[in-house]
Amino acid sequence: MSIIEQPFSSPLCIRGFRRLIGGQVLSDLANWLDFIALSTLIIYTWGYGSAAIAALSICMGLPWVIIGPLSSVRIARLPGRHVLVVCDLLRAGIVFGMIWAPSLNVLLTLVFLKMSISAVFDPVRQGAIKGLVEPGLLAKSISLSQLSVNSSKVLAPIAGGTLIGWFGAESAFIVGASFYAFSALLLCGLPQWGVPEETNQRQKKDLREAWNHITCRPLLKSGILYTAASFFLIFLYDGLFIILTKAAGLTEGQFGLLLGSVGMGSVIGALCAGQWRGWEKDPLSRMTLAGMTSGLLLAFVGLKAWGTLPGTLWFWVVLCVLIGLCSAQTAVAFGYILQTETTDDTVGPVSALANALQTVSMLIAPILGAMAVPLITLGGVFLSAGTLMCGLALLYRLIYMGCK
């Protein structure tokens, strides 16, 4: 049977990848449980506003700029399995410690520490996919990896909202810490991967070489820059979404339902991207098309927040499903570019640099979004972000298509 004829789930026949994706599922669930617990604790329980959410976004993003690129080269010389296991164990301990955080400052410090470890974890995970899976199965493997991320967006927010409603935010932290610990246990069985140690020492890949690799690959460079610009626009409004739901009179459980709806759309998008693979011939075009569609949907969210459009909770649910579907199309296509445009040696450093460039744009955006709320209202922030995203995707698409 040829690789093209193999089913969507064929990478799961590889034992190492099966363990990797199992650990990722648990980690992804923990990540989203943390997010909803932190958001509801800060907004609903402690009563903070947009400035606190902006501070949370910065603490979540800053480690990807500082820690990720600096650690990617050094960490690449260590056994990848050991790095993943230690990272999960450390995250389990930190999340468990969030239960006793007495103030916002202490909580944000713990968030920063946890995200610093995640910034080390992710490039190693990217390298594991490339090291454990043959090239012909990369697209399916990336789609399965993205499916894990997106499925957790469905399950974790709904489960987290229910847990928090019944038992308080502490329960979500306990479950999240347990998931990280079980993920570490599962990843203990991973095989080692990568190039031989003597080759690694001889080549001495560093961040400068990774940057040179990016600049020499037009598709890779275009994908990274477009994704970084898109992340800036996303984080203009992302942290404000929970404030929007509270202002609309929605409860914590309904906020979880909306996040779960985004996840449901993302699952559908990832499944479609893995099953119908015509986008592999031109992944950047798929990314920009999804960006234009997502921008239009965000503009509708802004109009609804202004009261221009009628609608109920289900109006928000449908919009969130469609937004999630578009985001998955972008994420899978970019993951494919990242994997196919790098080598075994450069995938870790390039992934870390890509994360850093994306996160630099994310650090300023939450502050600007919070400052814009008093000036143009919450609805205005969403409408502006959607309009800019649509314009960016259209402009990028025209420029890219003109250079082909």
Secondary structure, DSSP 8 states (H G I E B T S, - for coil): --GGGS-TTGGGGSHHHHHHHHHHHHHHHHHHHHHHHHHHIIIIIS---HHHHHHHHHHHHHHHHHHHHHHHHHHTTS-HHHHHHHHHHHHHHHHHHGGG--SHHHHHHHHHHHHHHHHHHHHHHHHHHHHHS-GGGHHHHHHHHHHHHHHHHHHHHHHHHHHHHHH-HHHHHHHHHHHHHHHHHHHTT----SS-HHHHHHH---HHHHHHHHHT-HHHHHHHHHHHHHHHHHHHHGGGHHHHHHHTT--HHHHHHHHHHHHHHHHHHHHHHHH--GGGGSHHHHHHHHHHHHHHHHHHHHHHHTT-S---HHHHHHHHHHHHHHHHHHHHHHHHHHHHTS-TTTHHHHHHHHHHHHHHHHHHHHHHHHHHHHHHHHHHHHHHHHHHHHHHHHHHHHHHHHH-
